[in-house]
Amino acid sequence: MIAYVLGIVAVVLATASLSLTVVITRRIGSRDPVAVPRMWRRILRIQPLASAAGSFQTPRDGHEKIAFIANPTKSGVEELREQALRACSIRYLPQPLWFYTTADDPGTGQARAALEAGADVVVAVGGDGTVRAVAQTMADSDKPMGIIPMGTGNLFARNLDLPLGDTQAILRTVLEGAERRADVGWMDVHRGHNGHGEDERHLFLVIAGAGFDAEMVAGADDNLKKRLGWFAYFFAAIRHLGEKRMKAWVSVDGGDEIVGHMRTVLMANIGKLPGGIQLIPDATMDDGKIDIATIDARGGLVGWTELFGQVMAQGAGLKDTRLIRVLKTSRIDHVRGTEFDIRMEQPQKVQVDGESLGKATGIHAFVQPAALTLRVPQGSVPERTDDTEQPEATAPAPEPAEDPQPA
């Protein structure tokens, strides 16, 4: 009797194991068919996912040379390298080039070296810093850029709707995806005080800013970011809620300066943050414009609560948030243009795409339309609803503007 029961249990376990093996094998095979032996692909009738099948509708040059620019500090880079080699091999592409970033060069020089080596596609492997550094070189090139996000925030990758966490889908996008043109923003940082560093020019793809947001970026704990991801920035924000507002003068497209007190001033090429938060809903990466927002909150926790409500309302599609400003302790003002000058009464911390740049007293920012060609998932390129053509890439960015004059 005992043997009979054990036999039934063994059959059940064997059946369950076989079923689980089949399910897992089919799942792996649908993402990367070559990972499963041909015989088993036939037996299990493995077919690629619809997204992968759709990507073959746009044939690529079988001789495309792919270059990967990787941040070696990111976990999983070596495993990704093996997968990239195999992905190129099964598509009969040349063996990919592979470059590693360094502390002194986060990707700009490596991307330049990749182009000089004949790369047809340059792929940034890492976080927002690596993506931004590679884009700084690719913005002056007609070659497409791919992104394999491996960072904490991955702000730009999220706005491109890349399949985060799905390595095979990301590789398919890099090798077979559609191409999309995107604007880039440039920001000249004017220090104005000794000890704050040199004046510099920085590219941004998502959002640059000064004030509260930069304090939040600079104050985020690295260990907490590794454990909690982008949510760590909220804990950093709490520590700066009670700090003094800043006084700033803002000029749009060379117009008259407008002075005001605010918590932060933001310049956005794209307005969506992690968690689906639409901080600046109208910001679009291919409209040839930068959207600027000045954000203020007064009255302590009451003002911050009302401000949070406005941000959530924007994300829900309500563009005019004045209707919910019952206590009038906060406000978000928007304006759009191609060039901005911002002067601050006191030195304020500044940031680009989540990277702290120290303190500055002035900022000059402008947009370079359609400067970057990106590899994105098939079917994700939005159709333009207007009758205008997408702007052509402009010439390389002009030299930094002169230091702003004191008030």
Secondary structure, DSSP 8 states (H G I E B T S, - for coil): -HHHHHHHHHHHHHHHHHHHHHHHHHHHHHH-GGGS-HHHHHHHT----HHHHHHTTS---TT--EEEEE-TTSTTHHHHHHHHHHHHHHTT----EEEE--SS-SSHHHHHHHHHTT-SEEEEEESHHHHHHHHHHHTTSSS-EEEEE-SS--HHHHHTT--TT-HHHHHHHHHH-EEEEEEEEEEEEE--STTS---EEEEESSEEEEEHHHHHHHH--HHHHHHHGGGHHHHHHHTTTTS--EEEEEEETT---EEEEESEEEEES--EEGGGEESSTT--TTSS-EEEEEEEE-STHHHHHHHHHHHHHHHTT---GGGG-SS--EEEEEEEESEEEEEEEEEEEEEETTEEEEEEEEEEEEEEEEEEEEEE-TT-S----SSS-------S-----------
